[in-house]
Amino acid sequence: MGAERFVTRFAPSPTGHLHLGHALSAFHVWDTARRYGGKVLLRIEDIDLTRCKPEYEASILEDLNWLDLDWDGEVRRQSDHFAEYEGALESLRSRGLVYRCFKTRREIAAALPAGASPDTAGYTGKPLPPAEEQELIERGRAFAWRLSLTAAQDWLGSRYKALSYTTFSDTGTTEVAADPSPFGDVVLARKDTPTSYHLACCHDDALQGITHVIRGEDIREMTAIHALLQALMDWPQPLYRFHPLIMGPDDKKLSKRSGDRGLREWREHGKTPQDIRAMTGFSA
């Protein structure tokens, strides 16, 4: 597998300092690219203008350099490209594939079984009558642009049932059936936010010529959403590999929120890049 056929990316969000979980993912990305003679692009996924901070981006770059993980080409910052994502959304909107949803998360949660998440419980809706929708817009009501699963099924026809993505390993590839229905009508943008993770991620993978995506097991299921968007937008689909996560004492994914120290803090306590590799359990 030559370098011209292997382009991957590392795409952190600057909402905090990199921690051990990020380091493990980065090691998987760079190690795989190096073994295949490929390239690693660095993408800063900073569409959340409230939580993303320039100082965290600077910290990410510093930590990657400290870990001796260098990237190819210029860094892509998603916040510089909102107009591009709006263009992708307009393509879906012009085909009747998205609609304005004025329901709040609380309203959606109230209609779901107890404990169900509004993001993963398969919520589906439909456009409001034009007059009612216009009234809410004029009143300044917040809304989300949701991808209509029903409209997507109609648009793709038999292609919808055949949705899939392909995983890769050192021994070959495997085709995996993709079912986005458990996620329902996913949010692709909001009134004041021109894109979502799903739309921006798939757009950039296509634009940047990403051929291989190495991501954590926690994102495996939502890859079905990406397969759907790629089919609707006729975007090329990369191959995928999912790596294991670092689990905390509560058997949940280790994160800053769950007490994982930032790499900067470990460095200040005298740890070396080799120590960090050992602490993540990563083996080349």
C-alpha positions, -999 to +999 in steps of 0.1 A: +000+000+000+019+031-012+019+066+002-002+078-027-030+055-016-028+062+021-039+096+035-052+098+071-059+125+096-058+134+133-087+157+141-089+169+178-113+195+191-096+223+210-120+222+240-092+213+264-057+199+266-048+166+250-050+137+275-039+100+274-070+090+254-060+115+227-024+103+228-035+067+223-055+077+192-026+097+179-002+068+183-026+046+163-029+072+136+007+080+131+020+044+136-004+031+110+005+058+085+042+052+090+039+015+085+020+020+052+042+049+041+013+073+041+005+108+052-011+123+083-030+156+080-039+176+111-074+190+113-086+212+141-124+206+146-133+238+162-169+244+151-180+249+187-171+285+190-182+286+227-160+258+240-131+258+216-102+281+226-070+293+207-049+284+238-061+248+236-052+246+199-017+259+207-014+233+235-024+205+210+003+216+186+028+217+214+019+183+227+021+167+193+055+182+187+066+169+221+054+134+212+074+136+179+042+134+158+046+157+128+019+162+101+019+169+064+008+202+049-010+230+066-034+226+095-071+229+085-093+248+110-129+241+104-140+275+118-123+290+087-146+271+064-182+276+076-193+288+042-182+254+027-203+235+051-232+258+045-229+250+008-231+212+016-262+218+038-278+239+010-273+209-014-293+187+010-318+214+017-325+220-020-334+183-024-358+183+006-335+161+026-333+184+057-359+203+077-362+228+105-369+211+138-381+236+165-383+210+193-359+214+222-338+185+236-360+186+266-392+183+246-377+154+226-364+137+257-399+140+273-414+119+245-388+092+248-385+063+272-369+073+306-332+076+303-331+076+265-308+102+248-323+126+223-292+121+202-293+083+200-329+072+205-339+074+169-360+105+170-377+113+137-399+142+128-412+161+098-413+196+084-440+220+099-466+235+076-450+266+059-472+291+077-465+276+111-427+274+104-426+310+092-444+322+124-418+305+146-389+319+125-403+354+129-407+349+166-369+341+167-374+305+178-342+284+179-342+254+155-320+226+143-315+215+107-322+177+109-315+152+081-348+134+073-342+097+075-375+091+055-365+116+028-330+101+026-345+066+022-367+078-006-338+097-023-314+067-022-340+040-029-324+005-030-290+021-022-302+029+013-306-008+022-272-015+007-254+012+028-221-001+041-186+010+050-153-010+048-128-016+075-092-024+069-065-044+088-030-056+079-045-087+064-073-072+043-106-054+042-141-062+054-174-047+043-198-038+072-235-031+068-244+004+079-277+011+096-282+048+105-318+043+117-310+040+154-299+076+153-330+089+136-330+124+121-296+136+131-288+173+135-266+187+107-267+224+118-285+248+140-299+283+137-267+299+149-242+271+141-237+264+104-226+228+107-223+197+129-195+173+135-211+147+111-214+171+082-181+189+086-162+157+092-175+139+061-171+171+040-135+175+050-126+138+046-138+141+010-122+175+003-088+165+018-087+131+000-087+111+032-084+074+022-081+059+056-097+069+090-084+055+122-108+063+151-118+049+185-143+022+191-167+047+206-173+062+171-179+029+153-217+030+154-220+066+142-200+056+111-233+045+097-244+082+097-213+091+078-220+063+053-254+078+047-240+114+042-214+101+018-240+084-003-263+114-003-235+138-013-216+113-036-185+118-015-158+091-017-158+068+013-125+061+032-116+028+047-120+026+085-101+011+114-113+013+150-089+011+179-096+001+215-100+028+242-084+035+275-110+026+301-112+042+336-119+024+369-156+028+362-153+009+329-161+041+310-139+058+284-110+077+300-114+114+295-105+147+310-139+149+325-134+115+342-101+125+357-076+118+329-047+143+333-036+164+304-004+156+286+010+190+297+005+180+333+022+147+329+051+165+312+054+189+340+056+159+364+086+146+345+071+121+322+087+115+288+070+107+254+081+071+260+064+071+294+032+083+277+033+055+252+037+030+280+009+046+300-015+043+271-007+006+267+001+013+230+024-012+213+037-005+178 
